[in-house]
């Protein structure tokens, strides 16, 4: 688990997984995940992304959105909104 971030209401944890593989361009395949504070409800937020190197998320001030980094082949790091 990298960069855990607790939601404003304290009920959910947003985090990035350690990469296990790299895509065809050599970009680490990080995953942006969220789970309940008790460990239940684990899910991958960016499923079937054309950009597998997504992570380092942060909750918006109202807790309704997440901003995260995405790594696209041969392009600079970009911010995305979930």
C-alpha positions, -999 to 999 in steps of 0.1 A, spaced: 0 0 0 13 34 -11 0 68 -2 -30 59 19 -56 88 22 -85 87 45 -118 102 34 -131 133 53 -158 113 71 -132 87 81 -151 58 66 -130 50 35 -93 47 26 -80 55 -8 -46 41 -17 -22 29 -45 -10 -6 -48 26 -16 -54 32 -24 -91 36 -61 -100 40 -57 -137 48 -31 -164 29 -24 -195 43 -25 -231 59 9 -227 75 0 -194 51 20 -172 45 4 -138 10 -9 -135 -1 9 -103 -37 5 -92 -59 31 -75 -80 13 -48 -105 22 -22 -118 2 8 -139 8 39 -119 16 71 -125 -20 84 -109 -35 52 -142 -45 36 -155 -33 2 -121 -33 -16 -124 -22 -52 -102 -10 -81 -114 25 -91 -98 26 -125 -109 -8 -141 -98 -15 -177 -80 18 -180 -61 24 -212 -35 40 -188 -26 13 -163 -2 35 -143 -28 54 -122 -25 62 -85 -16 87 -58 -52 98 -53 -66 124 -29 -102 131 -19 -118 164 -29 -127 186 1 -164 174 0 -153 137 -3 -174 132 -35 -145 131 -60 -109 119 -63 -80 135 -81 -52 112 -91 -21 109 -113 -20 90 -145 11 79 -164 5 78 -202 31 64 -225 54 90 -240 35 118 -223 41 137 -191 23 128 -159 -12 141 -159 -39 147 -133 -73 131 -138 -106 134 -119 -127 104 -109 
